[in-house]
Structure formats: C-alpha cells, structure tokens
Amino acid sequence: MIKIFRNIRKQFIKDGKTSSYLKYAIGEIALVVIGILLALQINNWNEQSKKNDLREKYLLSLIEDLKQDTTLVKSQYSFYKNDTIKLQSQIRRIKKYKNSIDTVKKIARYEFDTNIQLITTFSNKTYQTLINTGNIDLVDPWLVEELSKLDQLQKLVIDIYSLSMRSYSQILGIYNQRYPFYDDALAGDVLDVIWEQADDKHFLANYNEIVSSKQTTANNIIQMLPPMYSQTARLLKRIEASYPDLFIKKNSK
C-alpha cells in the first residue's frame, strides 16, 4: 500500500501536476490522521473493555466476600446465643443448689464449656486487593465509601474479639491450673483428687470469675454482630440492585 502511494506521488511530480499532487498529499495526510485516530479509538475500546471485564470480576468477587461474611456472622451469633442460653441455665441451677458445693463442682467440671469462637479476619481480600493494586478507581465512588466504612467496622469487631479473648484466656489459664477440666497428662483418680481437695471458697470465687468473664465476652460479641450483619447484608443488596446486568450475565453462563 505504501509503495502504491509512493508511485502515485512520483507520477504526479513527473507529469508536473503540482496542484493535483498537493491535493493528493493533503488527502494522504488526512487518511494517515484518520488511520491514527481509528487506531487510538480501537485501542481505547480495547482498554476500556479490559477495565470493564476486570471491574466485573472485582464486583463478583466482592459479592462472594460479602456472602461469606454474612454466613460467618450468622454462625457466630447463633453460637454465642446458644452458648449464653446454656451458661444461664447452669447459673440458675447453681443458684438453686448453692448449698451443695458438690453439685456446683460437677457442673463446673463436666458441663461448663470453656470454648469460645474467635474471628481473626473477615472475607475482605477483594477490597484489600483493590487498595493494594491501585484498582480501587475501577469501583464507583459510593461503593468505595461503603467498603471503607465496612472495613472500619470489621476492624473494630476484630479488636473487640481480640481484647475479650485475651482477657478470658488469661482468666481461663489460671482457672485451669487450679481446677483442670481436661488434661491428657491427668486422668481418672488424679483429677478426682484435685477436685475433691479444692478449697470450696477458693473454688467458688475462681469459678464465678471464669463464668462472669465468659458471659461478658459473649455479651460483648452478641451486641456487635447484629449491626455487623445488617451493614454487610445491606451493602450486598445494594450491589446486586446497582448492577443487575452483572447478574444476568453471570446467570446466563
């Protein structure tokens, strides 16, 4: 193609058709400019298409993260609610049989569940990836703001979890040293002796402390989880409502 244009130019010059040559030259320049503009436009379309595809992937990944978090929060709430109910039932029985130290010891040794569940992180990998890669600009401003608010709430929840767990673990460690509820190194008669020889007043004080600590931990967590769930679920619904075409495409695959 370039060779053809060159031959045409030579022919115009050879024939002395200067005006025709100038018109041709202008036309050729115009064609080159148009070609460059088309190439740039096509390149822009390709880049925008890549950004749109990447944006969709991020949005779908965010949706999966939020779904996982709602499931996690519901599970945690159910665990602590049920655990609190059991703990309160034990406390009522202890109050009923307060004159029978043996009954209290049996409840403490065989029924009191020392375990608590701990959340150390939420499913926020997509949001963190958007931040770390600088691709956060691909997301609409309102969604960036909502994700930032949710991230702050998640950090607060984890901090409260950690503080509650640390306090409870310290009390539990001391309690277990004095009144072992489970230890592979001890069994049967050895554990029986430890519990039988325990000073009643000392035991009651320590047991009251560990029960109170666990109840406080559970109550703190139970209060945090409903607003955590509400904010997560609300954001999930808003994303689904804001990008309906995304779900049509997803379901059609």
Buried (B, 14 or more C-beta within 10 A) or exposed (E): EEEEBEEBBEEBEEEEEEEBBEEBEEEEEEEEEEEEEEEEEEEEEEEEEEEEEEBBEBBBBBBEBBBBBBEBBEEBBEBBBEBBEEBEEBBEBBEEBEEEBEBBBBBBBEEBEEEBEBBEEBBBEBBEEBBEEEBBEBBBEEBBEBBEEBBEBBEEBBEBBEEBBEEBBEBBEEBBEEBBBEEEEEEEEEBEEBBEEBEEEEBBEBBEBBBEBBBEBBEBBBEBBEEBBEBBBEBBEEBBEEBEEBBEEEEEE
